Amino acid sequence: MKSIYVGNLPFSATETEVRDLFAAHGTVESVRLMTDRDTGRPRGFGFVEMADGDAARAIQALNGVDFGGRSLRINEAQPKGKRPARRW
């Protein structure tokens, strides 16, 4: 199973629309669109989980594709690294 980063999503994108876009390239296990924790507004990116072979095909086919007037940035998701503490 691979996690795919999907960036530059239009703020109006829904999980169903993203699932349908990726489903054309294989079986989609899950879709998560990220939202701001304070406002609940979309952040313009998300993650899609697919089987390894399906993920590779989807990344190649969909990177740079126009979706809702925006050019998608799609690649294999990288694990979160250690981030510096927030300073307020």
N, CA, C and O atoms as a DFTB+ gen file, in Angstrom:
352 C
 N C O
     1  1       0.845      -1.179       0.000
     2  2       0.000       0.000       0.000
     3  2       0.889       1.240       0.000
     4  3       1.839       1.334       0.778
     5  1       0.573       2.188      -0.877
     6  2       1.326       3.437      -0.948
     7  2       0.408       4.604      -0.676
     8  3      -0.765       4.613      -1.050
     9  1       0.986       5.591      -0.007
    10  2       0.291       6.842       0.237
    11  2       0.777       7.846      -0.798
    12  3       1.979       8.009      -1.007
    13  1      -0.174       8.517      -1.443
    14  2       0.126       9.480      -2.496
    15  2      -0.239      10.877      -2.000
    16  3      -1.345      11.105      -1.511
    17  1       0.712      11.812      -2.134
    18  2       0.449      13.211      -1.808
    19  2      -0.225      13.855      -3.007
    20  3       0.233      13.699      -4.139
    21  1      -1.315      14.581      -2.766
    22  2      -2.043      15.282      -3.821
    23  2      -2.078      16.752      -3.441
    24  3      -2.803      17.143      -2.526
    25  1      -1.296      17.570      -4.138
    26  2      -1.197      18.986      -3.818
    27  2      -1.828      19.869      -4.866
    28  3      -2.112      19.441      -5.985
    29  1      -2.040      21.123      -4.474
    30  2      -2.629      22.153      -5.323
    31  2      -4.076      21.831      -5.697
    32  3      -4.538      22.167      -6.788
    33  1      -4.775      21.184      -4.785
    34  2      -6.202      20.893      -5.000
    35  2      -7.015      22.179      -4.886
    36  3      -6.686      23.049      -4.080
    37  1      -8.068      22.306      -5.682
    38  2      -8.964      23.442      -5.484
    39  2      -9.641      23.299      -4.116
    40  3      -9.929      22.185      -3.679
    41  1      -9.889      24.398      -3.459
    42  2     -10.485      24.352      -2.117
    43  2     -11.894      23.776      -2.140
    44  3     -12.417      23.371      -1.102
    45  1     -12.507      23.737      -3.311
    46  2     -13.867      23.193      -3.440
    47  2     -13.877      21.676      -3.647
    48  3     -14.950      21.073      -3.676
    49  1     -12.709      21.050      -3.790
    50  2     -12.638      19.605      -4.061
    51  2     -13.219      18.794      -2.904
    52  3     -13.035      19.133      -1.735
    53  1     -13.919      17.722      -3.251
    54  2     -14.483      16.830      -2.237
    55  2     -13.750      15.487      -2.285
    56  3     -13.088      15.164      -3.271
    57  1     -13.880      14.712      -1.207
    58  2     -13.267      13.389      -1.170
    59  2     -13.800      12.512      -2.297
    60  3     -13.045      11.743      -2.892
    61  1     -15.079      12.618      -2.591
    62  2     -15.680      11.826      -3.661
    63  2     -15.070      12.175      -5.014
    64  3     -14.773      11.277      -5.802
    65  1     -14.878      13.453      -5.298
    66  2     -14.287      13.869      -6.570
    67  2     -12.854      13.358      -6.704
    68  3     -12.455      12.892      -7.771
    69  1     -12.090      13.446      -5.635
    70  2     -10.703      12.979      -5.668
    71  2     -10.672      11.458      -5.820
    72  3      -9.861      10.926      -6.578
    73  1     -11.549      10.761      -5.102
    74  2     -11.627       9.297      -5.220
    75  2     -11.957       8.898      -6.665
    76  3     -11.341       7.983      -7.211
    77  1     -12.918       9.574      -7.276
    78  2     -13.300       9.267      -8.651
    79  2     -12.147       9.515      -9.626
    80  3     -11.949       8.742     -10.563
    81  1     -11.393      10.583      -9.409
    82  2     -10.251      10.900     -10.267
    83  2      -9.214       9.778     -10.226
    84  3      -8.708       9.359     -11.268
    85  1      -8.898       9.295      -9.028
    86  2      -7.877       8.255      -8.871
    87  2      -8.409       6.864      -9.211
    88  3      -7.633       5.993      -9.604
    89  1      -9.701       6.641      -9.069
    90  2     -10.288       5.319      -9.322
    91  2     -10.109       4.880     -10.773
    92  3     -10.146       3.685     -11.066
    93  1      -9.919       5.818     -11.667
    94  2      -9.693       5.477     -13.067
    95  2      -8.355       4.763     -13.268
    96  3      -8.105       4.202     -14.336
    97  1      -7.490       4.782     -12.240
    98  2      -6.152       4.201     -12.343
    99  2      -5.944       3.025     -11.394
   100  3      -4.833       2.504     -11.292
   101  1      -6.995       2.603     -10.702
   102  2      -6.888       1.461      -9.799
   103  2      -7.821       1.605      -8.610
   104  3      -8.646       2.517      -8.550
   105  1      -7.674       0.686      -7.668
   106  2      -8.529       0.677      -6.483
   107  2      -8.026       1.665      -5.442
   108  3      -6.867       1.615      -5.031
   109  1      -8.901       2.555      -5.025
   110  2      -8.567       3.546      -4.012
   111  2      -8.982       2.999      -2.652
   112  3     -10.149       2.672      -2.438
   113  1      -8.031       2.901      -1.744
   114  2      -8.316       2.400      -0.397
   115  2      -8.859       3.505       0.508
   116  3      -9.794       3.279       1.277
   117  1      -8.270       4.701       0.414
   118  2      -8.749       5.802       1.249
   119  2      -8.362       7.144       0.644
   120  3      -7.419       7.242      -0.141
   121  1      -9.111       8.175       1.028
   122  2      -8.845       9.552       0.626
   123  2      -8.975      10.418       1.871
   124  3      -9.962      10.323       2.601
   125  1      -7.973      11.267       2.112
   126  2      -8.032      12.217       3.233
   127  2      -7.681      13.597       2.709
   128  3      -6.570      13.810       2.223
   129  1      -8.606      14.530       2.800
   130  2      -8.334      15.913       2.431
   131  2      -8.087      16.686       3.717
   132  3      -8.882      16.624       4.654
   133  1      -6.994      17.404       3.752
   134  2      -6.588      18.079       4.970
   135  2      -7.329      19.407       5.135
   136  3      -7.561      20.137       4.171
   137  1      -7.691      19.694       6.381
   138  2      -8.371      20.946       6.712
   139  2      -7.615      21.643       7.841
   140  3      -6.890      21.006       8.605
   141  1      -7.792      22.936       7.930
   142  2      -7.190      23.720       9.002
   143  2      -7.869      23.347      10.311
   144  3      -9.098      23.338      10.391
   145  1      -7.097      23.043      11.320
   146  2      -7.709      22.572      12.566
   147  2      -8.482      23.660      13.303
   148  3      -9.392      23.353      14.073
   149  1      -8.133      24.935      13.078
   150  2      -8.829      26.021      13.768
   151  2     -10.100      26.461      13.047
   152  3     -11.131      26.698      13.677
   153  1     -10.017      26.567      11.715
   154  2     -11.159      27.090      10.960
   155  2     -11.980      26.010      10.272
   156  3     -13.141      26.240       9.934
   157  1     -11.391      24.826      10.059
   158  2     -12.086      23.757       9.345
   159  2     -12.085      23.932       7.837
   160  3     -12.694      23.141       7.117
   161  1     -11.405      24.964       7.355
   162  2     -11.354      25.223       5.911
   163  2     -10.341      24.297       5.246
   164  3      -9.348      23.910       5.862
   165  1     -10.595      23.942       3.980
   166  2      -9.667      23.077       3.242
   167  2      -8.299      23.738       3.108
   168  3      -8.200      24.960       2.990
   169  1      -7.238      22.916       3.126
   170  2      -5.878      23.427       3.002
   171  2      -5.306      23.257       1.601
   172  3      -4.199      23.719       1.324
   173  1      -6.055      22.591       0.705
   174  2      -5.610      22.481      -0.673
   175  2      -4.697      21.297      -0.963
   176  3      -4.050      21.249      -2.010
   177  1      -4.645      20.338      -0.033
   178  2      -3.888      19.124      -0.305
   179  2      -4.496      17.965       0.453
   180  3      -5.331      18.146       1.340
   181  1      -4.062      16.765       0.086
   182  2      -4.585      15.577       0.746
   183  2      -3.750      14.367       0.406
   184  3      -2.683      14.476      -0.198
   185  1      -4.254      13.203       0.804
   186  2      -3.545      11.953       0.598
   187  2      -4.508      10.883       0.106
   188  3      -5.653      10.808       0.550
   189  1      -4.026      10.057      -0.820
   190  2      -4.802       8.946      -1.360
   191  2      -3.971       7.687      -1.142
   192  3      -2.769       7.687      -1.409
   193  1      -4.596       6.616      -0.661
   194  2      -3.899       5.340      -0.501
   195  2      -4.375       4.363      -1.569
   196  3      -5.573       4.170      -1.777
   197  1      -3.388       3.748      -2.247
   198  2      -3.664       2.770      -3.301
   199  2      -2.615       1.663      -3.220
   200  3      -1.576       1.826      -2.580
   201  1      -2.898       0.532      -3.877
   202  2      -1.908      -0.537      -3.996
   203  2      -0.700       0.005      -4.764
   204  3      -0.834       0.934      -5.561
   205  1       0.480      -0.579      -4.523
   206  2       1.731      -0.073      -5.101
   207  2       1.674       0.150      -6.611
   208  3       1.998       1.241      -7.078
   209  1       1.275      -0.847      -7.374
   210  2       1.227      -0.721      -8.832
   211  2       0.226       0.321      -9.292
   212  3       0.504       1.097     -10.206
   213  1      -0.942       0.339      -8.659
   214  2      -1.968       1.332      -8.994
   215  2      -1.467       2.738      -8.666
   216  3      -1.702       3.679      -9.424
   217  1      -0.784       2.875      -7.549
   218  2      -0.276       4.186      -7.127
   219  2       0.725       4.721      -8.143
   220  3       0.669       5.896      -8.507
   221  1       1.635       3.875      -8.601
   222  2       2.642       4.314      -9.571
   223  2       1.978       4.793     -10.865
   224  3       2.373       5.811     -11.433
   225  1       0.974       4.055     -11.322
   226  2       0.250       4.455     -12.541
   227  2      -0.481       5.776     -12.327
   228  3      -0.453       6.647     -13.197
   229  1      -1.128       5.930     -11.187
   230  2      -1.883       7.152     -10.908
   231  2      -0.962       8.366     -10.818
   232  3      -1.287       9.433     -11.340
   233  1       0.183       8.207     -10.159
   234  2       1.133       9.325     -10.037
   235  2       1.586       9.765     -11.420
   236  3       1.588      10.957     -11.728
   237  1       1.965       8.813     -12.246
   238  2       2.452       9.136     -13.584
   239  2       1.354       9.779     -14.438
   240  3       1.618      10.728     -15.175
   241  1       0.146       9.272     -14.340
   242  2      -0.945       9.758     -15.192
   243  2      -1.516      11.101     -14.737
   244  3      -1.963      11.892     -15.568
   245  1      -1.506      11.367     -13.434
   246  2      -2.238      12.532     -12.929
   247  2      -1.378      13.729     -12.541
   248  3      -1.915      14.823     -12.369
   249  1      -0.071      13.566     -12.397
   250  2       0.772      14.701     -12.021
   251  2       0.716      15.762     -13.121
   252  3       1.008      15.478     -14.283
   253  1       0.341      16.977     -12.746
   254  2       0.242      18.083     -13.693
   255  2      -1.103      18.220     -14.376
   256  3      -1.315      19.177     -15.120
   257  1      -2.016      17.291     -14.145
   258  2      -3.342      17.336     -14.762
   259  2      -4.158      18.493     -14.171
   260  3      -4.082      18.779     -12.976
   261  1      -4.936      19.147     -15.034
   262  2      -5.816      20.218     -14.579
   263  2      -7.027      19.610     -13.872
   264  3      -7.705      18.740     -14.417
   265  1      -7.287      20.079     -12.657
   266  2      -8.423      19.604     -11.867
   267  2      -9.051      20.827     -11.215
   268  3      -8.457      21.440     -10.328
   269  1     -10.245      21.176     -11.653
   270  2     -10.924      22.343     -11.103
   271  2     -10.173      23.640     -11.349
   272  3     -10.236      24.562     -10.536
   273  1      -9.457      23.714     -12.476
   274  2      -8.733      24.938     -12.813
   275  2      -7.350      25.029     -12.189
   276  3      -6.692      26.063     -12.308
   277  1      -6.893      23.969     -11.524
   278  2      -5.564      23.978     -10.897
   279  2      -4.760      22.779     -11.377
   280  3      -5.306      21.696     -11.590
   281  1      -3.474      22.979     -11.542
   282  2      -2.575      21.923     -11.989
   283  2      -2.122      21.108     -10.773
   284  3      -1.411      21.614      -9.905
   285  1      -2.543      19.841     -10.724
   286  2      -2.252      18.998      -9.558
   287  2      -0.767      18.670      -9.458
   288  3      -0.090      18.477     -10.467
   289  1      -0.271      18.610      -8.216
   290  2       1.080      18.134      -7.923
   291  2       0.923      16.820      -7.176
   292  3       0.417      16.788      -6.054
   293  1       1.358      15.745      -7.800
   294  2       1.136      14.420      -7.231
   295  2       2.459      13.665      -7.178
   296  3       3.188      13.590      -8.167
   297  1       2.757      13.107      -6.001
   298  2       3.937      12.265      -5.856
   299  2       3.744      11.330      -4.670
   300  3       2.771      11.440      -3.925
   301  1       4.688      10.411      -4.509
   302  2       4.605       9.496      -3.370
   303  2       4.801      10.296      -2.087
   304  3       5.733      11.093      -1.978
   305  1       3.920      10.078      -1.125
   306  2       3.993      10.807       0.137
   307  2       5.246      10.391       0.898
   308  3       5.630       9.221       0.905
   309  1       5.871      11.371       1.537
   310  2       7.044      11.122       2.368
   311  2       6.620      11.115       3.830
   312  3       5.728      11.868       4.220
   313  1       7.253      10.270       4.642
   314  2       6.890      10.255       6.067
   315  2       7.195      11.609       6.701
   316  3       8.134      12.302       6.309
   317  1       6.386      11.964       7.682
   318  2       6.617      13.212       8.403
   319  2       7.974      13.154       9.079
   320  3       8.303      12.182       9.758
   321  1       8.734      14.178       8.890
   322  2      10.023      14.268       9.576
   323  2       9.830      14.987      10.904
   324  3       8.759      15.519      11.199
   325  1      10.874      14.988      11.678
   326  2      10.797      15.720      12.949
   327  2      10.771      17.209      12.616
   328  3      11.646      17.724      11.920
   329  1       9.761      17.878      13.124
   330  2       9.610      19.295      12.835
   331  2       9.981      20.108      14.056
   332  3       9.801      19.647      15.183
   333  1      10.503      21.326      13.852
   334  2      10.836      22.160      15.001
   335  2       9.572      22.567      15.760
   336  3       8.494      22.667      15.175
   337  1       9.710      22.795      17.026
   338  2       8.575      23.211      17.856
   339  2       8.065      24.567      17.398
   340  3       8.833      25.413      16.940
   341  1       6.761      24.761      17.526
   342  2       6.165      26.053      17.176
   343  2       6.548      27.089      18.210
   344  3       6.623      26.806      19.406
   345  1       6.786      28.283      17.730
   346  2       7.066      29.402      18.653
   347  2       5.966      30.422      18.475
   348  3       5.688      30.861      17.360
   349  1       5.363      30.786      19.538
   350  2       4.268      31.762      19.474
   351  2       4.750      33.065      19.953
   352  3       3.988      34.032      19.983
